[in-house]
Amino acid sequence: VNLLLLGRGEIRPGGVVELSDGRADHLQRVLKVAVGQDVRAGVIDGPIGTATVTAIAGATIILRATVDGDPPPRPRVDLLLAVPRPKVMRRLWAQLSAIGVGRILLTNAARVERNYFDTHVLTSESYRPLLVEGLQQARDTRLPLVSIHRQLKVLVEDELDELVPDASRLVADPSATLTVGEAVKADRSERVLLAVGPEGGWNAFEMELLAAHRFRAVGMGQRTLRTDTACVALLTLVHDAI
Amino acid sequence: VNLLLLGRGEIRPGGVVELSDGRADHLQRVLKVAVGQDVRAGVIDGPIGTATVTAIAGATIILRATVDGDPPPRPRVDLLLAVPRPKVMRRLWAQLSAIGVGRILLTNAARVERNYFDTHVLTSESYRPLLVEGLQQARDTRLPLVSIHRQLKVLVEDELDELVPDASRLVADPSATLTVGEAVKADRSERVLLAVGPEGGWNAFEMELLAAHRFRAVGMGQRTLRTDTACVALLTLVHDAI
């Protein structure tokens, strides 16, 4: 944890915060904080600053937070992702918020197994702590917006213009020769929306649908990567080029 | 699995291969192969080609392999990595071989916990199947060379020139402003050796040691990433630039 994240409602008058959950445990066992010590702190979807440890009583830590600094700018990349296997999705949440994405749009696709949608990995109780973990790693406070879409066609045709306006749209395609860097630089967009398909790829209909809605295919060389590795790699390239 | 990897010793005269382990299971349950079907196949550290399913008997699959094609070129990137937490290291092996590294040099450092070395995650029985998994994902046959170094100083001063000759040397440093792309392009090297430190960073002595041995510090923006995410991101940037 490089930034202690607090919920807005956890800060009492005078900036007093009382923690006795996993964060208190982490502060004591890993960061080994002492009374008087400052730690970097921030408010979820709010400002950053510091929190001073004012008391430690057993498993409870009392801090006084002073958070009035600007958080990092909202990441200029959004991800449209065909829901991967639950195990892969679970690994991905914290990495996505750490690398930095504004929105995560999870979608169905022909090669997404139907039962991937029924798992608790897609419930906010399950992914929110993982997103917060990634933000704490990366010293960011802005929680990515998450939405789940059962029909790719409806999402792309009817909802995407509103959800992600004015973004340059890219779709990862192992057969494409245009690189992420070339595509991003050619467009000079303020934002990029990156689409990553299922392990088995989008089918022909889906690729046509995406192409018809301004998604340009970008490649990343010959090697086929697992969805989580591919997402990290592609988002890194977008961040590097934007 | 996008490429079925075989050990050289598994191929009998006439190219006959008999599988009854996890690979046979994967071929049946996931790829749902039938007799007569071709699958992409390769020999570990050898050529690639195809294997034709000639018989399926219960959990055993017989194939005839024809492997005489060139494998992808050896990745031009090597990784010098301070041993991370076992859980992170376990997640990393397959991702490293999938992204493509020639060598993985695992080293001690001041901020590496001593017990990280005592785990089975660093034994070849444990990591070899994971490296093979990554190769099968990425359709490569070349197993990264792995070595473990208990003393960073000895490695850098006495062994590195021989282990990784003529490589451009980079060390990831959150405070650096030079980007990976700029550094790689400025050097026009044939190979890049990328050093990634412990979660807590290299200490001052280690940074001086690396700087004294031609490692240039490269950064990747303000966000601090977990070791596995950072390795994937940095290796992606090197591959993109080299």
Interface residues (C-beta under 8 A of the other chain):
Chain A: N2 P72 R91 A94 Q95 A98 I99 G100 Q137 A138 R139 D140 T179 V180 G181 M220 G221 Q222 R223 T224 L225 R226 T229 V232 A233 T236 L237 H239 D240
Chain B: N2 P72 R91 A94 Q95 A98 I99 G100 Q137 A138 R139 D140 T179 V180 G181 M220 G221 Q222 R223 T224 L225 R226 T229 V232 A233 T236 L237 H239 D240
